[in-house]
Amino acid sequence: MGRRESGGRNVLIEASDCPALVLNADFRPLSYFPLSLWSWHDTVKAVVTERVNVVSHYDRVIHSPSFNLTLPSVISLKEYIVSNRRPAFTRFNVFLRDRFACQYCGDALPSHELTFDHVVPRSRGGRTTWENVVAACAPCNLRKGGRMPSYAGMAPKRLPAPPTTHQLQENGRRYPPNFLHDSWRDFLYWDTELDQS
């Protein structure tokens, strides 16, 4: 915990109250989904050790015996991090690759309402790989069952393939989190309709 001033008195603040948006050295977020955020503890350590530049602040101040620090809301790394790691093959990343939509009927659903389906069923030698697994709603998964797509009359809307990290991040931009601090908005580009004026 830290403290901030409020009306002339110190008030305890929770670590979750002031996360900082973390940008790479090119001022793009390290990650969109999940959004690259650091707790204020980690952010303060990075500022004190001079590993980051402070881009924007909250209006909250923390105090220590030796210094006062306005809590950063946006920071950028001083050294560029290259993201060339292959995405992990996880259920969630399959859903993200498929944009949280059933690949048979096209319905978009929350992740807890999606399952994954083997395009070539395991009973027919199908493997659990990027190339053979798609997001599916429960009714479509049940209807297709253990049949081949041609027999079931249910071909996936997109052929499954391994995504790149960039593709997953681009898909993640479609799903902004519930909370976005105002100081973050200039650095985030969500696929939302722009206001027309």
Order of alpha helices (4+ residues) and beta strands (2+ residues): beta-beta-beta-beta-alpha-beta-beta-alpha-beta-beta-alpha-alpha-alpha
